[in-house]
Amino acid sequence: SPIDEGFRTRIQKIYCGWREAIASAVERGIKNGQIRKDVSPDAVSAFMVAAFAGVVGLTKNAQCCHFMEHAGQGMMMFLDSIEA
């Protein structure tokens, strides 16, 4: 990213879109009573996007899909923890 500003900008748009979509889904879940009212949509979306990006990088480094499976389970556990 620091080498190619155009690349950084394009990636930033993707991450921003992901965060907006997740935050919107969390807001709907709160309104529908599926997610606790004390949950911050912005915090959840920032965490989920950062976690996913980290999982992809670590899985590439490990060259093993088992890490991604375990991390996915952890992400699902987190989502379960914010249920109403």
PDB file with SEQRES, HELIX, SHEET and CRYST1 records, atoms N, CA, C and O in Angstrom:
SEQRES   1 A   84  SER PRO ILE ASP GLU GLY PHE ARG THR ARG ILE GLN LYS          
SEQRES   2 A   84  ILE TYR CYS GLY TRP ARG GLU ALA ILE ALA SER ALA VAL          
SEQRES   3 A   84  GLU ARG GLY ILE LYS ASN GLY GLN ILE ARG LYS ASP VAL          
SEQRES   4 A   84  SER PRO ASP ALA VAL SER ALA PHE MET VAL ALA ALA PHE          
SEQRES   5 A   84  ALA GLY VAL VAL GLY LEU THR LYS ASN ALA GLN CYS CYS          
SEQRES   6 A   84  HIS PHE MET GLU HIS ALA GLY GLN GLY MET MET MET PHE          
SEQRES   7 A   84  LEU ASP SER ILE GLU ALA                                      
HELIX    1 AA1 GLU A    5  LYS A   31  1                                  27    
HELIX    2 AA2 PRO A   41  ALA A   62  1                                  22    
HELIX    3 AA3 CYS A   65  SER A   81  1                                  17    
CRYST1    1.000    1.000    1.000  90.00  90.00  90.00 P 1           1          
ATOM      1  N   SER A   1       0.791  -1.217   0.000  1.00  0.00           N  
ATOM      2  CA  SER A   1       0.000   0.000   0.000  1.00  0.00           C  
ATOM      3  C   SER A   1       0.830   1.278   0.000  1.00  0.00           C  
ATOM      4  O   SER A   1       0.479   2.212  -0.720  1.00  0.00           O  
ATOM      5  N   PRO A   2       1.932   1.370   0.783  1.00  0.00           N  
ATOM      6  CA  PRO A   2       2.674   2.623   0.773  1.00  0.00           C  
ATOM      7  C   PRO A   2       3.431   2.859  -0.532  1.00  0.00           C  
ATOM      8  O   PRO A   2       3.870   3.978  -0.797  1.00  0.00           O  
ATOM      9  N   ILE A   3       3.583   1.841  -1.329  1.00  0.00           N  
ATOM     10  CA  ILE A   3       4.329   1.966  -2.574  1.00  0.00           C  
ATOM     11  C   ILE A   3       3.439   2.437  -3.722  1.00  0.00           C  
ATOM     12  O   ILE A   3       3.886   3.181  -4.595  1.00  0.00           O  
ATOM     13  N   ASP A   4       2.189   2.005  -3.717  1.00  0.00           N  
ATOM     14  CA  ASP A   4       1.283   2.295  -4.823  1.00  0.00           C  
ATOM     15  C   ASP A   4      -0.007   2.908  -4.283  1.00  0.00           C  
ATOM     16  O   ASP A   4      -0.885   2.187  -3.810  1.00  0.00           O  
ATOM     17  N   GLU A   5      -0.124   4.217  -4.350  1.00  0.00           N  
ATOM     18  CA  GLU A   5      -1.285   4.927  -3.803  1.00  0.00           C  
ATOM     19  C   GLU A   5      -2.579   4.509  -4.494  1.00  0.00           C  
ATOM     20  O   GLU A   5      -3.616   4.401  -3.839  1.00  0.00           O  
ATOM     21  N   GLY A   6      -2.538   4.274  -5.799  1.00  0.00           N  
ATOM     22  CA  GLY A   6      -3.740   3.839  -6.511  1.00  0.00           C  
ATOM     23  C   GLY A   6      -4.250   2.505  -5.998  1.00  0.00           C  
ATOM     24  O   GLY A   6      -5.455   2.317  -5.830  1.00  0.00           O  
ATOM     25  N   PHE A   7      -3.335   1.582  -5.750  1.00  0.00           N  
ATOM     26  CA  PHE A   7      -3.703   0.266  -5.206  1.00  0.00           C  
ATOM     27  C   PHE A   7      -4.292   0.435  -3.807  1.00  0.00           C  
ATOM     28  O   PHE A   7      -5.312  -0.171  -3.480  1.00  0.00           O  
ATOM     29  N   ARG A   8      -3.643   1.264  -2.983  1.00  0.00           N  
ATOM     30  CA  ARG A   8      -4.116   1.487  -1.622  1.00  0.00           C  
ATOM     31  C   ARG A   8      -5.535   2.056  -1.634  1.00  0.00           C  
ATOM     32  O   ARG A   8      -6.378   1.644  -0.837  1.00  0.00           O  
ATOM     33  N   THR A   9      -5.793   2.988  -2.526  1.00  0.00           N  
ATOM     34  CA  THR A   9      -7.103   3.616  -2.617  1.00  0.00           C  
ATOM     35  C   THR A   9      -8.169   2.597  -3.024  1.00  0.00           C  
ATOM     36  O   THR A   9      -9.261   2.578  -2.457  1.00  0.00           O  
ATOM     37  N   ARG A  10      -7.856   1.764  -3.992  1.00  0.00           N  
ATOM     38  CA  ARG A  10      -8.820   0.752  -4.438  1.00  0.00           C  
ATOM     39  C   ARG A  10      -9.116  -0.256  -3.331  1.00  0.00           C  
ATOM     40  O   ARG A  10     -10.271  -0.625  -3.122  1.00  0.00           O  
ATOM     41  N   ILE A  11      -8.092  -0.698  -2.628  1.00  0.00           N  
ATOM     42  CA  ILE A  11      -8.293  -1.640  -1.525  1.00  0.00           C  
ATOM     43  C   ILE A  11      -9.100  -0.984  -0.408  1.00  0.00           C  
ATOM     44  O   ILE A  11      -9.980  -1.616   0.177  1.00  0.00           O  
ATOM     45  N   GLN A  12      -8.803   0.284  -0.111  1.00  0.00           N  
ATOM     46  CA  GLN A  12      -9.537   1.018   0.921  1.00  0.00           C  
ATOM     47  C   GLN A  12     -11.028   1.073   0.600  1.00  0.00           C  
ATOM     48  O   GLN A  12     -11.857   0.944   1.501  1.00  0.00           O  
ATOM     49  N   LYS A  13     -11.379   1.263  -0.665  1.00  0.00           N  
ATOM     50  CA  LYS A  13     -12.792   1.291  -1.065  1.00  0.00           C  
ATOM     51  C   LYS A  13     -13.458  -0.055  -0.792  1.00  0.00           C  
ATOM     52  O   LYS A  13     -14.601  -0.114  -0.338  1.00  0.00           O  
ATOM     53  N   ILE A  14     -12.732  -1.129  -1.074  1.00  0.00           N  
ATOM     54  CA  ILE A  14     -13.279  -2.471  -0.820  1.00  0.00           C  
ATOM     55  C   ILE A  14     -13.508  -2.672   0.672  1.00  0.00           C  
ATOM     56  O   ILE A  14     -14.585  -3.102   1.087  1.00  0.00           O  
ATOM     57  N   TYR A  15     -12.491  -2.362   1.483  1.00  0.00           N  
ATOM     58  CA  TYR A  15     -12.631  -2.523   2.933  1.00  0.00           C  
ATOM     59  C   TYR A  15     -13.768  -1.659   3.476  1.00  0.00           C  
ATOM     60  O   TYR A  15     -14.528  -2.101   4.338  1.00  0.00           O  
ATOM     61  N   CYS A  16     -13.884  -0.452   2.983  1.00  0.00           N  
ATOM     62  CA  CYS A  16     -14.946   0.451   3.419  1.00  0.00           C  
ATOM     63  C   CYS A  16     -16.318  -0.125   3.066  1.00  0.00           C  
ATOM     64  O   CYS A  16     -17.244  -0.073   3.876  1.00  0.00           O  
ATOM     65  N   GLY A  17     -16.442  -0.663   1.876  1.00  0.00           N  
ATOM     66  CA  GLY A  17     -17.700  -1.296   1.462  1.00  0.00           C  
ATOM     67  C   GLY A  17     -18.063  -2.479   2.338  1.00  0.00           C  
ATOM     68  O   GLY A  17     -19.226  -2.657   2.703  1.00  0.00           O  
ATOM     69  N   TRP A  18     -17.069  -3.288   2.674  1.00  0.00           N  
ATOM     70  CA  TRP A  18     -17.308  -4.424   3.573  1.00  0.00           C  
ATOM     71  C   TRP A  18     -17.787  -3.942   4.930  1.00  0.00           C  
ATOM     72  O   TRP A  18     -18.764  -4.459   5.473  1.00  0.00           O  
ATOM     73  N   ARG A  19     -17.086  -2.935   5.485  1.00  0.00           N  
ATOM     74  CA  ARG A  19     -17.474  -2.425   6.806  1.00  0.00           C  
ATOM     75  C   ARG A  19     -18.895  -1.863   6.778  1.00  0.00           C  
ATOM     76  O   ARG A  19     -19.679  -2.108   7.696  1.00  0.00           O  
ATOM     77  N   GLU A  20     -19.225  -1.117   5.738  1.00  0.00           N  
ATOM     78  CA  GLU A  20     -20.572  -0.548   5.631  1.00  0.00           C  
ATOM     79  C   GLU A  20     -21.631  -1.642   5.549  1.00  0.00           C  
ATOM     80  O   GLU A  20     -22.681  -1.540   6.184  1.00  0.00           O  
ATOM     81  N   ALA A  21     -21.361  -2.688   4.770  1.00  0.00           N  
ATOM     82  CA  ALA A  21     -22.329  -3.780   4.618  1.00  0.00           C  
ATOM     83  C   ALA A  21     -22.517  -4.541   5.933  1.00  0.00           C  
ATOM     84  O   ALA A  21     -23.641  -4.883   6.300  1.00  0.00           O  
ATOM     85  N   ILE A  22     -21.429  -4.800   6.627  1.00  0.00           N  
ATOM     86  CA  ILE A  22     -21.526  -5.517   7.902  1.00  0.00           C  
ATOM     87  C   ILE A  22     -22.233  -4.655   8.941  1.00  0.00           C  
ATOM     88  O   ILE A  22     -23.099  -5.148   9.663  1.00  0.00           O  
ATOM     89  N   ALA A  23     -21.878  -3.376   9.027  1.00  0.00           N  
ATOM     90  CA  ALA A  23     -22.530  -2.474   9.980  1.00  0.00           C  
ATOM     91  C   ALA A  23     -24.032  -2.400   9.711  1.00  0.00           C  
ATOM     92  O   ALA A  23     -24.836  -2.389  10.644  1.00  0.00           O  
ATOM     93  N   SER A  24     -24.401  -2.350   8.452  1.00  0.00           N  
ATOM     94  CA  SER A  24     -25.820  -2.312   8.087  1.00  0.00           C  
ATOM     95  C   SER A  24     -26.528  -3.591   8.517  1.00  0.00           C  
ATOM     96  O   SER A  24     -27.652  -3.539   9.016  1.00  0.00           O  
ATOM     97  N   ALA A  25     -25.883  -4.733   8.329  1.00  0.00           N  
ATOM     98  CA  ALA A  25     -26.473  -6.011   8.740  1.00  0.00           C  
ATOM     99  C   ALA A  25     -26.625  -6.070  10.260  1.00  0.00           C  
ATOM    100  O   ALA A  25     -27.631  -6.562  10.772  1.00  0.00           O  
ATOM    101  N   VAL A  26     -25.635  -5.572  10.966  1.00  0.00           N  
ATOM    102  CA  VAL A  26     -25.705  -5.561  12.435  1.00  0.00           C  
ATOM    103  C   VAL A  26     -26.836  -4.635  12.883  1.00  0.00           C  
ATOM    104  O   VAL A  26     -27.586  -4.979  13.796  1.00  0.00           O  
ATOM    105  N   GLU A  27     -26.967  -3.478  12.260  1.00  0.00           N  
ATOM    106  CA  GLU A  27     -28.064  -2.552  12.597  1.00  0.00           C  
ATOM    107  C   GLU A  27     -29.418  -3.224  12.388  1.00  0.00           C  
ATOM    108  O   GLU A  27     -30.313  -3.095  13.223  1.00  0.00           O  
ATOM    109  N   ARG A  28     -29.567  -3.941  11.277  1.00  0.00           N  
ATOM    110  CA  ARG A  28     -30.829  -4.662  11.022  1.00  0.00           C  
ATOM    111  C   ARG A  28     -31.056  -5.721  12.094  1.00  0.00           C  
ATOM    112  O   ARG A  28     -32.175  -5.899  12.574  1.00  0.00           O  
ATOM    113  N   GLY A  29     -29.982  -6.425  12.467  1.00  0.00           N  
ATOM    114  CA  GLY A  29     -30.101  -7.446  13.509  1.00  0.00           C  
ATOM    115  C   GLY A  29     -30.519  -6.865  14.847  1.00  0.00           C  
ATOM    116  O   GLY A  29     -31.296  -7.478  15.580  1.00  0.00           O  
ATOM    117  N   ILE A  30     -30.008  -5.689  15.165  1.00  0.00           N  
ATOM    118  CA  ILE A  30     -30.408  -5.014  16.409  1.00  0.00           C  
ATOM    119  C   ILE A  30     -31.887  -4.641  16.342  1.00  0.00           C  
ATOM    120  O   ILE A  30     -32.639  -4.889  17.285  1.00  0.00           O  
ATOM    121  N   LYS A  31     -32.298  -4.047  15.231  1.00  0.00           N  
ATOM    122  CA  LYS A  31     -33.705  -3.646  15.068  1.00  0.00           C  
ATOM    123  C   LYS A  31     -34.641  -4.848  15.137  1.00  0.00           C  
ATOM    124  O   LYS A  31     -35.746  -4.750  15.669  1.00  0.00           O  
ATOM    125  N   ASN A  32     -34.192  -5.992  14.592  1.00  0.00           N  
ATOM    126  CA  ASN A  32     -35.019  -7.203  14.567  1.00  0.00           C  
ATOM    127  C   ASN A  32     -34.951  -7.994  15.859  1.00  0.00           C  
ATOM    128  O   ASN A  32     -35.630  -9.011  16.001  1.00  0.00           O  
ATOM    129  N   GLY A  33     -34.135  -7.538  16.807  1.00  0.00           N  
ATOM    130  CA  GLY A  33     -34.017  -8.246  18.076  1.00  0.00           C  
ATOM    131  C   GLY A  33     -33.124  -9.473  18.020  1.00  0.00           C  
ATOM    132  O   GLY A  33     -33.136 -10.289  18.942  1.00  0.00           O  
ATOM    133  N   GLN A  34     -32.349  -9.614  16.953  1.00  0.00           N  
ATOM    134  CA  GLN A  34     -31.463 -10.771  16.813  1.00  0.00           C  
ATOM    135  C   GLN A  34     -30.082 -10.519  17.429  1.00  0.00           C  
ATOM    136  O   GLN A  34     -29.368 -11.458  17.782  1.00  0.00           O  
ATOM    137  N   ILE A  35     -29.720  -9.251  17.550  1.00  0.00           N  
ATOM    138  CA  ILE A  35     -28.419  -8.856  18.093  1.00  0.00           C  
ATOM    139  C   ILE A  35     -28.676  -7.935  19.278  1.00  0.00           C  
ATOM    140  O   ILE A  35     -29.596  -7.117  19.254  1.00  0.00           O  
ATOM    141  N   ARG A  36     -27.852  -8.076  20.318  1.00  0.00           N  
ATOM    142  CA  ARG A  36     -28.012  -7.270  21.530  1.00  0.00           C  
ATOM    143  C   ARG A  36     -27.981  -5.773  21.210  1.00  0.00           C  
ATOM    144  O   ARG A  36     -27.271  -5.336  20.304  1.00  0.00           O  
ATOM    145  N   LYS A  37     -28.744  -5.012  21.949  1.00  0.00           N  
ATOM    146  CA  LYS A  37     -28.835  -3.563  21.727  1.00  0.00           C  
ATOM    147  C   LYS A  37     -27.553  -2.825  22.112  1.00  0.00           C  
ATOM    148  O   LYS A  37     -27.331  -1.712  21.637  1.00  0.00           O  
ATOM    149  N   ASP A  38     -26.712  -3.407  22.952  1.00  0.00           N  
ATOM    150  CA  ASP A  38     -25.485  -2.738  23.397  1.00  0.00           C  
ATOM    151  C   ASP A  38     -24.309  -2.940  22.432  1.00  0.00           C  
ATOM    152  O   ASP A  38     -23.197  -2.491  22.708  1.00  0.00           O  
ATOM    153  N   VAL A  39     -24.552  -3.607  21.320  1.00  0.00           N  
ATOM    154  CA  VAL A  39     -23.500  -3.894  20.339  1.00  0.00           C  
ATOM    155  C   VAL A  39     -23.338  -2.706  19.397  1.00  0.00           C  
ATOM    156  O   VAL A  39     -24.324  -2.151  18.912  1.00  0.00           O  
ATOM    157  N   SER A  40     -22.102  -2.325  19.145  1.00  0.00           N  
ATOM    158  CA  SER A  40     -21.806  -1.232  18.223  1.00  0.00           C  
ATOM    159  C   SER A  40     -21.610  -1.774  16.803  1.00  0.00           C  
ATOM    160  O   SER A  40     -20.672  -2.535  16.567  1.00  0.00           O  
ATOM    161  N   PRO A  41     -22.474  -1.399  15.857  1.00  0.00           N  
ATOM    162  CA  PRO A  41     -22.306  -1.862  14.479  1.00  0.00           C  
ATOM    163  C   PRO A  41     -20.941  -1.481  13.888  1.00  0.00           C  
ATOM    164  O   PRO A  41     -20.337  -2.271  13.162  1.00  0.00           O  
ATOM    165  N   ASP A  42     -20.463  -0.284  14.195  1.00  0.00           N  
ATOM    166  CA  ASP A  42     -19.171   0.146  13.656  1.00  0.00           C  
ATOM    167  C   ASP A  42     -18.020  -0.672  14.237  1.00  0.00           C  
ATOM    168  O   ASP A  42     -17.087  -1.031  13.519  1.00  0.00           O  
ATOM    169  N   ALA A  43     -18.086  -0.964  15.534  1.00  0.00           N  
ATOM    170  CA  ALA A  43     -17.031  -1.760  16.163  1.00  0.00           C  
ATOM    171  C   ALA A  43     -17.028  -3.186  15.621  1.00  0.00           C  
ATOM    172  O   ALA A  43     -15.967  -3.748  15.351  1.00  0.00           O  
ATOM    173  N   VAL A  44     -18.209  -3.767  15.463  1.00  0.00           N  
ATOM    174  CA  VAL A  44     -18.300  -5.132  14.930  1.00  0.00           C  
ATOM    175  C   VAL A  44     -17.773  -5.175  13.501  1.00  0.00           C  
ATOM    176  O   VAL A  44     -17.019  -6.080  13.141  1.00  0.00           O  
ATOM    177  N   SER A  45     -18.162  -4.212  12.697  1.00  0.00           N  
ATOM    178  CA  SER A  45     -17.732  -4.238  11.296  1.00  0.00           C  
ATOM    179  C   SER A  45     -16.221  -4.036  11.177  1.00  0.00           C  
ATOM    180  O   SER A  45     -15.572  -4.692  10.362  1.00  0.00           O  
ATOM    181  N   ALA A  46     -15.655  -3.132  11.985  1.00  0.00           N  
ATOM    182  CA  ALA A  46     -14.207  -2.927  11.952  1.00  0.00           C  
ATOM    183  C   ALA A  46     -13.477  -4.197  12.386  1.00  0.00           C  
ATOM    184  O   ALA A  46     -12.490  -4.595  11.766  1.00  0.00           O  
ATOM    185  N   PHE A  47     -13.964  -4.827  13.444  1.00  0.00           N  
ATOM    186  CA  PHE A  47     -13.353  -6.061  13.931  1.00  0.00           C  
ATOM    187  C   PHE A  47     -13.431  -7.181  12.895  1.00  0.00           C  
ATOM    188  O   PHE A  47     -12.436  -7.858  12.634  1.00  0.00           O  
ATOM    189  N   MET A  48     -14.607  -7.376  12.308  1.00  0.00           N  
ATOM    190  CA  MET A  48     -14.787  -8.476  11.361  1.00  0.00           C  
ATOM    191  C   MET A  48     -13.901  -8.306  10.122  1.00  0.00           C  
ATOM    192  O   MET A  48     -13.302  -9.275   9.656  1.00  0.00           O  
ATOM    193  N   VAL A  49     -13.815  -7.107   9.596  1.00  0.00           N  
ATOM    194  CA  VAL A  49     -12.983  -6.881   8.413  1.00  0.00           C  
ATOM    195  C   VAL A  49     -11.509  -7.056   8.765  1.00  0.00           C  
ATOM    196  O   VAL A  49     -10.761  -7.677   8.010  1.00  0.00           O  
ATOM    197  N   ALA A  50     -11.087  -6.512   9.909  1.00  0.00           N  
ATOM    198  CA  ALA A  50      -9.691  -6.675  10.325  1.00  0.00           C  
ATOM    199  C   ALA A  50      -9.368  -8.143  10.586  1.00  0.00           C  
ATOM    200  O   ALA A  50      -8.299  -8.621  10.209  1.00  0.00           O  
ATOM    201  N   ALA A  51     -10.280  -8.851  11.223  1.00  0.00           N  
ATOM    202  CA  ALA A  51     -10.059 -10.269  11.506  1.00  0.00           C  
ATOM    203  C   ALA A  51      -9.956 -11.063  10.209  1.00  0.00           C  
ATOM    204  O   ALA A  51      -9.067 -11.901  10.057  1.00  0.00           O  
ATOM    205  N   PHE A  52     -10.862 -10.799   9.279  1.00  0.00           N  
ATOM    206  CA  PHE A  52     -10.824 -11.533   8.015  1.00  0.00           C  
ATOM    207  C   PHE A  52      -9.521 -11.268   7.260  1.00  0.00           C  
ATOM    208  O   PHE A  52      -8.899 -12.194   6.740  1.00  0.00           O  
ATOM    209  N   ALA A  53      -9.117 -10.005   7.205  1.00  0.00           N  
ATOM    210  CA  ALA A  53      -7.863  -9.670   6.514  1.00  0.00           C  
ATOM    211  C   ALA A  53      -6.683 -10.372   7.182  1.00  0.00           C  
ATOM    212  O   ALA A  53      -5.788 -10.873   6.502  1.00  0.00           O  
ATOM    213  N   GLY A  54      -6.686 -10.408   8.504  1.00  0.00           N  
ATOM    214  CA  GLY A  54      -5.621 -11.106   9.221  1.00  0.00           C  
ATOM    215  C   GLY A  54      -5.643 -12.594   8.974  1.00  0.00           C  
ATOM    216  O   GLY A  54      -4.594 -13.212   8.795  1.00  0.00           O  
ATOM    217  N   VAL A  55      -6.818 -13.173   8.960  1.00  0.00           N  
ATOM    218  CA  VAL A  55      -6.950 -14.615   8.709  1.00  0.00           C  
ATOM    219  C   VAL A  55      -6.416 -14.974   7.328  1.00  0.00           C  
ATOM    220  O   VAL A  55      -5.709 -15.970   7.170  1.00  0.00           O  
ATOM    221  N   VAL A  56      -6.752 -14.167   6.338  1.00  0.00           N  
ATOM    222  CA  VAL A  56      -6.273 -14.443   4.975  1.00  0.00           C  
ATOM    223  C   VAL A  56      -4.748 -14.379   4.938  1.00  0.00           C  
ATOM    224  O   VAL A  56      -4.106 -15.262   4.371  1.00  0.00           O  
ATOM    225  N   GLY A  57      -4.168 -13.346   5.536  1.00  0.00           N  
ATOM    226  CA  GLY A  57      -2.708 -13.221   5.534  1.00  0.00           C  
ATOM    227  C   GLY A  57      -2.026 -14.359   6.266  1.00  0.00           C  
ATOM    228  O   GLY A  57      -1.030 -14.898   5.783  1.00  0.00           O  
ATOM    229  N   LEU A  58      -2.550 -14.734   7.428  1.00  0.00           N  
ATOM    230  CA  LEU A  58      -1.942 -15.818   8.204  1.00  0.00           C  
ATOM    231  C   LEU A  58      -2.120 -17.170   7.523  1.00  0.00           C  
ATOM    232  O   LEU A  58      -1.241 -18.029   7.593  1.00  0.00           O  
ATOM    233  N   THR A  59      -3.253 -17.352   6.870  1.00  0.00           N  
ATOM    234  CA  THR A  59      -3.482 -18.615   6.148  1.00  0.00           C  
ATOM    235  C   THR A  59      -2.522 -18.732   4.971  1.00  0.00           C  
ATOM    236  O   THR A  59      -1.988 -19.809   4.706  1.00  0.00           O  
ATOM    237  N   LYS A  60      -2.301 -17.631   4.268  1.00  0.00           N  
ATOM    238  CA  LYS A  60      -1.337 -17.645   3.161  1.00  0.00           C  
ATOM    239  C   LYS A  60       0.050 -18.000   3.682  1.00  0.00           C  
ATOM    240  O   LYS A  60       0.767 -18.798   3.077  1.00  0.00           O  
ATOM    241  N   ASN A  61       0.421 -17.398   4.814  1.00  0.00           N  
ATOM    242  CA  ASN A  61       1.732 -17.658   5.379  1.00  0.00           C  
ATOM    243  C   ASN A  61       1.871 -19.104   5.840  1.00  0.00           C  
ATOM    244  O   ASN A  61       2.913 -19.723   5.626  1.00  0.00           O  
ATOM    245  N   ALA A  62       0.841 -19.642   6.463  1.00  0.00           N  
ATOM    246  CA  ALA A  62       0.887 -21.018   6.966  1.00  0.00           C  
ATOM    247  C   ALA A  62       0.799 -22.036   5.836  1.00  0.00           C  
ATOM    248  O   ALA A  62       1.219 -23.182   5.989  1.00  0.00           O  
ATOM    249  N   GLN A  63       0.249 -21.608   4.698  1.00  0.00           N  
ATOM    250  CA  GLN A  63       0.023 -22.498   3.556  1.00  0.00           C  
ATOM    251  C   GLN A  63      -0.756 -23.745   3.976  1.00  0.00           C  
ATOM    252  O   GLN A  63      -0.449 -24.871   3.583  1.00  0.00           O  
ATOM    253  N   CYS A  64      -1.776 -23.489   4.792  1.00  0.00           N  
ATOM    254  CA  CYS A  64      -2.578 -24.590   5.323  1.00  0.00           C  
ATOM    255  C   CYS A  64      -3.989 -24.071   5.581  1.00  0.00           C  
ATOM    256  O   CYS A  64      -4.162 -23.062   6.265  1.00  0.00           O  
ATOM    257  N   CYS A  65      -4.981 -24.742   5.048  1.00  0.00           N  
ATOM    258  CA  CYS A  65      -6.360 -24.275   5.181  1.00  0.00           C  
ATOM    259  C   CYS A  65      -6.927 -24.527   6.581  1.00  0.00           C  
ATOM    260  O   CYS A  65      -7.974 -23.980   6.930  1.00  0.00           O  
ATOM    261  N   HIS A  66      -6.248 -25.348   7.382  1.00  0.00           N  
ATOM    262  CA  HIS A  66      -6.764 -25.628   8.729  1.00  0.00           C  
ATOM    263  C   HIS A  66      -6.814 -24.367   9.581  1.00  0.00           C  
ATOM    264  O   HIS A  66      -7.720 -24.205  10.399  1.00  0.00           O  
ATOM    265  N   PHE A  67      -5.845 -23.471   9.393  1.00  0.00           N  
ATOM    266  CA  PHE A  67      -5.862 -22.219  10.149  1.00  0.00           C  
ATOM    267  C   PHE A  67      -7.120 -21.427   9.824  1.00  0.00           C  
ATOM    268  O   PHE A  67      -7.756 -20.881  10.725  1.00  0.00           O  
ATOM    269  N   MET A  68      -7.484 -21.358   8.554  1.00  0.00           N  
ATOM    270  CA  MET A  68      -8.674 -20.616   8.157  1.00  0.00           C  
ATOM    271  C   MET A  68      -9.928 -21.252   8.751  1.00  0.00           C  
ATOM    272  O   MET A  68     -10.843 -20.542   9.166  1.00  0.00           O  
ATOM    273  N   GLU A  69      -9.977 -22.566   8.793  1.00  0.00           N  
ATOM    274  CA  GLU A  69     -11.128 -23.243   9.384  1.00  0.00           C  
ATOM    275  C   GLU A  69     -11.269 -22.887  10.857  1.00  0.00           C  
ATOM    276  O   GLU A  69     -12.366 -22.576  11.321  1.00  0.00           O  
ATOM    277  N   HIS A  70     -10.161 -22.932  11.593  1.00  0.00           N  
ATOM    278  CA  HIS A  70     -10.205 -22.608  13.021  1.00  0.00           C  
ATOM    279  C   HIS A  70     -10.556 -21.143  13.249  1.00  0.00           C  
ATOM    280  O   HIS A  70     -11.337 -20.820  14.144  1.00  0.00           O  
ATOM    281  N   ALA A  71      -9.988 -20.269  12.453  1.00  0.00           N  
ATOM    282  CA  ALA A  71     -10.293 -18.849  12.590  1.00  0.00           C  
ATOM    283  C   ALA A  71     -11.762 -18.584  12.255  1.00  0.00           C  
ATOM    284  O   ALA A  71     -12.413 -17.766  12.906  1.00  0.00           O  
ATOM    285  N   GLY A  72     -12.272 -19.266  11.255  1.00  0.00           N  
ATOM    286  CA  GLY A  72     -13.688 -19.133  10.914  1.00  0.00           C  
ATOM    287  C   GLY A  72     -14.581 -19.571  12.070  1.00  0.00           C  
ATOM    288  O   GLY A  72     -15.612 -18.955  12.339  1.00  0.00           O  
ATOM    289  N   GLN A  73     -14.179 -20.631  12.741  1.00  0.00           N  
ATOM    290  CA  GLN A  73     -14.931 -21.076  13.918  1.00  0.00           C  
ATOM    291  C   GLN A  73     -14.899 -20.000  15.005  1.00  0.00           C  
ATOM    292  O   GLN A  73     -15.907 -19.738  15.663  1.00  0.00           O  
ATOM    293  N   GLY A  74     -13.737 -19.385  15.183  1.00  0.00           N  
ATOM    294  CA  GLY A  74     -13.619 -18.309  16.167  1.00  0.00           C  
ATOM    295  C   GLY A  74     -14.497 -17.125  15.824  1.00  0.00           C  
ATOM    296  O   GLY A  74     -15.119 -16.530  16.704  1.00  0.00           O  
ATOM    297  N   MET A  75     -14.548 -16.780  14.544  1.00  0.00           N  
ATOM    298  CA  MET A  75     -15.395 -15.667  14.121  1.00  0.00           C  
ATOM    299  C   MET A  75     -16.873 -16.004  14.359  1.00  0.00           C  
ATOM    300  O   MET A  75     -17.652 -15.137  14.756  1.00  0.00           O  
ATOM    301  N   MET A  76     -17.251 -17.248  14.118  1.00  0.00           N  
ATOM    302  CA  MET A  76     -18.628 -17.662  14.364  1.00  0.00           C  
ATOM    303  C   MET A  76     -18.941 -17.608  15.863  1.00  0.00           C  
ATOM    304  O   MET A  76     -20.045 -17.227  16.251  1.00  0.00           O  
ATOM    305  N   MET A  77     -17.982 -17.985  16.697  1.00  0.00           N  
ATOM    306  CA  MET A  77     -18.168 -17.895  18.142  1.00  0.00           C  
ATOM    307  C   MET A  77     -18.383 -16.439  18.560  1.00  0.00           C  
ATOM    308  O   MET A  77     -19.227 -16.149  19.409  1.00  0.00           O  
ATOM    309  N   PHE A  78     -17.622 -15.536  17.964  1.00  0.00           N  
ATOM    310  CA  PHE A  78     -17.817 -14.117  18.266  1.00  0.00           C  
ATOM    311  C   PHE A  78     -19.222 -13.685  17.876  1.00  0.00           C  
ATOM    312  O   PHE A  78     -19.910 -13.037  18.666  1.00  0.00           O  
ATOM    313  N   LEU A  79     -19.656 -14.033  16.670  1.00  0.00           N  
ATOM    314  CA  LEU A  79     -21.010 -13.649  16.238  1.00  0.00           C  
ATOM    315  C   LEU A  79     -22.073 -14.226  17.142  1.00  0.00           C  
ATOM    316  O   LEU A  79     -23.065 -13.559  17.439  1.00  0.00           O  
ATOM    317  N   ASP A  80     -21.881 -15.460  17.586  1.00  0.00           N  
ATOM    318  CA  ASP A  80     -22.826 -16.055  18.532  1.00  0.00           C  
ATOM    319  C   ASP A  80     -22.882 -15.249  19.831  1.00  0.00           C  
ATOM    320  O   ASP A  80     -23.932 -15.148  20.465  1.00  0.00           O  
ATOM    321  N   SER A  81     -21.738 -14.679  20.217  1.00  0.00           N  
ATOM    322  CA  SER A  81     -21.677 -13.940  21.503  1.00  0.00           C  
ATOM    323  C   SER A  81     -22.426 -12.613  21.466  1.00  0.00           C  
ATOM    324  O   SER A  81     -22.710 -12.051  22.524  1.00  0.00           O  
ATOM    325  N   ILE A  82     -22.751 -12.102  20.304  1.00  0.00           N  
ATOM    326  CA  ILE A  82     -23.474 -10.832  20.233  1.00  0.00           C  
ATOM    327  C   ILE A  82     -24.973 -11.027  19.973  1.00  0.00           C  
ATOM    328  O   ILE A  82     -25.723 -10.062  19.829  1.00  0.00           O  
ATOM    329  N   GLU A  83     -25.381 -12.269  19.918  1.00  0.00           N  
ATOM    330  CA  GLU A  83     -26.822 -12.551  19.727  1.00  0.00           C  
ATOM    331  C   GLU A  83     -27.631 -12.053  20.908  1.00  0.00           C  
ATOM    332  O   GLU A  83     -27.167 -12.032  22.049  1.00  0.00           O  
ATOM    333  N   ALA A  84     -28.842 -11.657  20.603  1.00  0.00           N  
ATOM    334  CA  ALA A  84     -29.747 -11.200  21.669  1.00  0.00           C  
ATOM    335  C   ALA A  84     -30.242 -12.393  22.457  1.00  0.00           C  
ATOM    336  O   ALA A  84     -31.015 -12.231  23.401  1.00  0.00           O  
TER     337      ALA A  84                                                      
END                                                                             
